[in-house]
Amino acid sequence: MTSITVHRRVAWNETDAAGHNHFSAAFRWLEEAEHDLLRLIGFDNNLIDRIPRVHIEIDYLARLYFGEEIAVTVTVAKVGTTSATLSMLVTHDGGKEAVKASYVVVNASSTTQGSASWTPETRELLEGEKHFEVAAQATSIG
C-alpha cells in the first residue's frame, strides 16, 4: 500500500524533563508524515481537513533523545468504505523499532453529519503502491 518514510531528528522541544522524547511528540510525527504522504499522492487541503483521526493505538518501545536521527514511516494498511486504517513505525539506531501505532481516519463530509464514502479517485490514491522518502528538518530549540 501507499507509504512514506520521513527522516528527521528529534527536536529539543520534543523531549521532556527526563531527557527523552515526550509521549506527545509521536502524535506530531504521525500527523506530519501523514500530511506529507497525502499531499504527495494528490490530496488537496480541503480533503486533508476532512479526515479526522477517530481511533489510535500506540506503543512506545524505546526512548529517543534530542538530536537523534529517526525514520517515521506511515503506511495505508486498509481502506474501507468511509474510513482508512494507517500504521506508523518510528525507527532509530539503524532500524530498531521505537514507536508503533495503528490508527483510523474517517472521511467526514463538510456538508453532512457523520462520514462519507471515499470517491473512486480518492480510494485509488490511498490504495496505490507508491512509497516516498523525505528528509525533513525538525525545529530545534535550545
C-alpha positions, -999 to 999 in steps of 0.1 A, spaced: 0 0 0 9 37 -2 36 48 24 61 75 33 92 75 53 103 108 68 138 111 80 143 137 108 160 144 141 143 146 175 139 183 183 147 197 217 111 208 223 100 171 217 118 159 248 108 160 284 125 166 318 139 131 317 157 139 285 139 116 261 110 120 237 78 133 253 49 109 245 30 136 226 59 140 201 49 107 184 15 121 176 31 152 159 55 129 139 25 108 128 5 138 117 34 155 99 43 123 79 6 115 72 0 150 58 32 148 37 20 115 23 -15 128 15 -1 158 -3 24 137 -23 -3 113 -35 -25 142 -47 -50 150 -18 -59 187 -17 -60 206 16 -98 206 16 -98 168 18 -70 166 43 -91 189 66 -120 164 65 -103 132 76 -101 133 114 -84 105 134 -111 86 153 -90 58 170 -54 53 178 -33 26 195 3 34 202 32 15 218 65 31 230 93 6 226 124 27 231 135 62 243 146 87 217 168 116 226 174 152 214 193 152 181 188 115 175 181 105 139 148 88 134 127 75 105 89 79 107 70 56 83 33 59 78 15 33 57 -20 30 45 -29 -5 57 -66 -8 48 -92 13 30 -128 8 40 -160 25 26 -157 56 47 -125 51 67 -89 40 63 -65 23 88 -30 35 88 1 24 107 31 43 119 66 30 127 93 51 142 128 36 140 162 47 152 197 34 155 199 16 123 163 4 121 155 -5 157 118 0 165 110 28 189 73 36 184 45 17 167 10 29 161 -22 19 143 -49 45 137 -82 51 118 -92 81 99 -127 88 86 -138 107 56 -161 134 71 -182 153 47 -181 191 51 -218 194 43 -233 165 62 -230 149 96 -211 117 100 -190 100 75 -190 100 37 -178 73 12 -144 78 -4 -147 88 -40 -133 62 -65 -104 87 -72 -96 91 -36 -97 53 -30 -73 48 -59 -49 73 -44 -50 56 -10 -47 21 -24 -17 29 -46 16 12 -44 38 43 -40 65 48 -14 81 82 -7 113 90 11 115 125 26 142 143 45 127 168 70 143 193 93 129 192 128 127 226 146 154 228 172 151 249 204 179 250 228 
